[in-house]
């Protein structure tokens, strides 16, 4: 009986040792597998980010949670969309999504003046003209924050600022300066109230 007991103890010890080794091996395999998953997931995310087109990057911005916080940033985002319209390639669906983003930046009064359907038609014609004549927007420059004119009129907060676009056609470069007027809505968001060529704008100080 003593010998039998001794053999049982030895076998149990081996079983415990083998079982512990298997557990450690499984843990190592699991850790390696998890690391491989994370590594490949990170590479996949980076690849997706790299593969995003200019249009897709602009469309991906959620204006409900990430609306441009200042008048300058509103005009900058709008100008990025404008450059995309005239310079980049995009699908018909992406075009409509870009139009929606631009239209969402408009003040409600400007939306009334530019009914969505008509706005879409006029914009399409304008883009077609630019592309048919090989005209591109090379770059743009928005007023410095210190040059943004903030004032009140008729109980509303307004912001006025300049943006200069450089149009390129072949070897010819032409700067075009525009004045943007924005109005703050009830949610505190600056919306585009209107714009025009700087040479057409006669700026008058608002009455006190």
C-alpha positions in Angstrom: 0.0 0.0 0.0 2.9 2.4 0.8 4.4 1.9 -2.6 1.1 2.4 -4.3 0.6 5.6 -2.3 4.1 6.8 -3.3 3.4 6.2 -7.0 0.1 8.1 -6.8 1.8 11.1 -5.3 4.5 11.1 -8.0 1.9 10.8 -10.8 -0.2 13.6 -9.3 2.9 15.9 -9.1 3.6 15.3 -12.8 0.0 15.9 -13.7 0.1 19.2 -11.8 3.3 20.2 -13.5 2.0 19.4 -17.0 -1.3 21.2 -16.3 0.6 24.3 -15.2 2.7 24.2 -18.3 -0.3 24.0 -20.5 -2.0 27.0 -18.8 1.2 29.1 -19.2 1.4 28.1 -22.8 -2.2 29.0 -23.4 -1.7 32.4 -21.7 1.4 33.1 -23.9 -0.5 32.2 -27.0 -3.5 34.4 -26.0 -1.2 37.3 -25.3 0.6 36.9 -28.6 -2.7 36.6 -30.4 -4.1 39.7 -28.7 -1.0 41.7 -29.5 -1.2 40.6 -33.1 -4.9 41.7 -33.2 -4.1 45.1 -31.7 -1.2 45.6 -34.1 -3.2 44.7 -37.2 -6.2 46.7 -36.0 -4.0 49.8 -35.6 -2.5 49.2 -39.1 -6.0 48.8 -40.5 -7.2 52.1 -39.0 -4.1 53.9 -40.3 -4.6 52.4 -43.7 -8.2 53.6 -43.7 -7.2 57.1 -42.7 -4.5 57.2 -45.4 -6.9 56.0 -48.0 -9.6 58.6 -47.2 -10.0 61.1 -50.0 -10.2 64.9 -49.4 -14.0 64.7 -50.0 -14.4 61.9 -47.5 -12.4 63.7 -44.8 -14.6 66.8 -45.1 -17.8 64.7 -45.1 -16.7 62.8 -42.0 -16.9 65.9 -39.9 -20.0 65.7 -37.7 -21.3 69.3 -37.5 -23.8 68.4 -34.7 -20.9 67.6 -32.3 -17.9 69.3 -34.0 -19.2 72.6 -35.4 -16.4 75.2 -36.2 -16.1 77.3 -33.0 -15.2 80.7 -34.5 -16.1 82.7 -37.6 -12.6 82.1 -39.0 -12.9 78.4 -38.6 -16.4 78.4 -40.3 -14.9 80.2 -43.3 -11.9 77.9 -43.3 -14.1 74.8 -43.4 -16.4 76.3 -46.0 -13.3 77.2 -48.1 -12.0 73.7 -47.8 -15.3 72.4 -49.1 -15.2 75.0 -51.9 -11.7 73.9 -53.0 -12.8 70.3 -53.0 -15.8 71.2 -55.3 -13.5 72.7 -57.9 -10.2 70.8 -57.5 -11.0 67.2 -56.4 -12.6 64.0 -57.7 -15.7 62.7 -56.0 -18.7 60.5 -56.6 -22.2 61.9 -57.1 -23.2 60.8 -53.6 -20.1 62.4 -52.1 -21.0 65.6 -54.0 -24.4 65.7 -52.5 -23.0 65.1 -49.0 -20.5 68.0 -49.5 -23.3 70.2 -50.6 -25.2 69.3 -47.4 -22.2 70.2 -45.3 -21.8 73.6 -47.0 -25.6 74.3 -46.8 -25.5 73.5 -43.1 -23.1 76.4 -42.6 -25.6 78.9 -44.0 -27.7 81.2 -41.9 -31.4 80.4 -42.1 -32.1 83.6 -44.0 -29.4 82.7 -46.6 -31.0 79.3 -47.0 -34.3 80.9 -47.7 -32.7 83.0 -50.4 -31.0 80.0 -51.9 -33.5 77.2 -52.1 -31.7 73.9 -51.8 -32.7 72.5 -55.2 -31.8 75.7 -57.1 -28.6 76.0 -55.1 -27.6 72.5 -56.2 -28.3 73.3 -59.8 -26.4 76.6 -59.8 -23.4 75.2 -58.0 -23.2 72.2 -60.4 -23.1 74.7 -63.4 -20.4 76.8 -61.7 -18.2 73.7 -61.0 -18.7 72.5 -64.6 -17.6 75.9 -65.9 -14.4 75.9 -63.7 -13.5 72.4 -64.7 -14.2 72.9 -68.4 -11.9 76.0 -68.3 -9.2 74.3 -66.2 -9.6 76.8 -63.4 -8.5 75.6 -59.9 -8.3 77.2 -56.5 -4.6 76.8 -55.6 -5.0 78.1 -52.0 -6.7 80.6 -49.8 -6.0 82.8 -46.9 -8.4 83.8 -44.1 -8.2 87.0 -42.0 -6.2 86.7 -38.8 -8.3 86.3 -35.7 -7.4 89.9 -34.7 -8.7 91.2 -38.0 -12.2 89.7 -37.6 -14.7 92.5 -37.0 -17.3 91.6 -34.4 -20.3 93.9 -34.1 -24.0 94.0 -33.2 -26.9 95.0 -35.4 -30.7 94.6 -34.9 -30.1 92.5 -31.8 -27.8 90.0 -33.5 -24.1 89.3 -33.2 -22.3 89.6 -36.6 -18.7 88.9 -37.7 -17.1 90.3 -40.8 -13.8 88.9 -42.2 -11.9 88.6 -45.5 -10.7 85.5 -47.4 -8.4 85.7 -50.4 -8.6 82.8 -53.0 -5.8 82.3 -55.5 -7.3 81.0 -58.8 -5.0 79.3 -61.2 -5.5 78.7 -65.0 -2.4 77.4 -66.7 0.5 79.7 -65.7 -1.8 82.5 -64.7 -2.6 83.2 -61.1 -5.3 85.6 -60.0 -6.1 86.6 -56.4 -9.8 87.1 -55.6 -10.7 88.7 -52.3 -14.1 88.2 -50.7 -15.8 89.6 -47.7 -17.8 87.1 -45.5 -20.5 88.2 -43.1 -21.6 85.7 -40.4 -24.4 85.8 -37.9 -24.5 84.0 -34.6 -27.6 81.8 -34.2 -29.6 80.9 -31.0 -27.2 78.0 -30.3 -24.2 80.2 -30.4 -23.0 78.9 -33.8 -21.7 81.3 -36.4 -23.5 80.9 -39.7 -22.6 82.4 -43.1 -25.0 85.3 -43.7 -23.6 86.2 -47.1 -20.5 87.2 -49.0 -19.4 89.3 -51.9 -16.2 90.4 -53.7 -14.4 92.9 -51.6 -14.4 95.5 -54.4 -18.2 95.5 -54.4 -18.6 96.0 -50.6 -18.9 99.4 -49.1 -18.4 98.8 -45.4 -20.3 101.3 -43.2 -20.0 101.4 -39.5 -23.3 100.2 -37.8 -25.4 102.9 -36.1 -25.2 103.0 -32.3 
